[in-house]
Amino acid sequence: MNHLSSQDPEIYAAVEQEVHRQNYGLELIASENFVSRSVMQAQGSVFTNKYAEGLPGRRYYGGCEFTDVAEDLARSRAKQLFQCDWVNVQPHSGASANAAVYLSCLKPGDTFLGLDLAHGGHLTHGSPVNFSGIWFQPTYYGVENDGRIDMDRVRDKAKSVHPRLISIGASAYSRDFDYEAFRTIADEVNALLWMDMAHPAGLIAAGVLNDPLPHAHIVTTTTHKTLRGPRGGMLLIGRDFENPFGKVAPKSGRIRKMSELLDSAVFPGMQGGPLVHVIAAKAVAFREALQPEFISYARQVQKNAAVMAASFLSRGYEVVSGGTDNHLILVDLRSRNINGRDAEHALQSAHITVNKNMVPFDDKSPFVTSGIRLGTAAVTTRGFQETDIESVVTLIDRVLSAPTDASVRHKVQTEIHALCEAHPLYDFVTA
Ligand code: DSN
């Protein structure tokens, strides 16, 4: 980074400090991961200079011949990875991909049904402060006292609210989904079924979780969580189909496919020029995810999360739903005399990064919360195995058992530093 360090020392210093933070801190935010040098190099490439509105072969700008190569590779690799008919790799983020679903499937004011945000759902699945809850009519299903979704309750809710669209997917739900049962319910109430697999996408790609693509009409994802690519979004369809709204193609009058509606919703519906450098980096990440090592990685993420849940349980903590099927766990601190906000702060000062999170039936506000959410995708990338995870939980427990004791935090910091040194991450900026 010699150009950056000489030309903009202030930004260089921030980058350098961030590299140090990532190298020597414990990253347990469930939605984060560490990308490879190749992904970063593609993202840092001259593709950042290019305008490329449209799709490969059908652009509104000249000079797109190499952009087309990158986007076609991203599309074909994603299709191979998820065994699906169609993808659009242009959404700038998961929220943009989700917005394209709403734009294609709903009119303002239409009712949809999704997982309650207070039970692990996502902002773009109907929060009153998000476009999804401002322009459309959200209704919710939740989890039961055991922390799991009960499909009979989902069916009852769907039959009472008659949604046009049912969403699956979450930011804080540690169990796998029964996509077949969701599809049966969607068919019974004549709704479209949409899965937002942003969190578990990498585990789905590796085949260690159920596959939504044969069942959901539309799937969205981010590319940077368990899938371990650059920050961004993507839309997918398992088997393409005629759009149920009867929308026709302008000249031929033929009914357009759902994929065509979604392509138009991304551009020109919601976005202008795609981020070609990010698309190139997505292609690199998809190639990595197609390698056999990625399956071993995904299995280890899942094993590490299971060990993490078991270690918390054995120390007397409550884990929502009693464990996990995927990469994340939600710890309910209500029996521990500390709230989520204070736990997050205490852990942060010991260089352990987690986020406070509402737990189902929480009595505290989203700014305080009763829980913390932890995930194993990032630490597994740097090589943590089951025994490391047990050490991590021991260290977290030491901090949470004495959250105001600076000497405990200091000792834990030193041990975290040693654990991170044993599993080196990035070596390209020395700090
Ligand atoms: N904000 C992300 C998460 O942390 O789950 C989801 O978009």
Residues whose N, C-alpha, C, O or C-beta is under 5 A from the ligand:
A	BS01	DSN	S31 S171
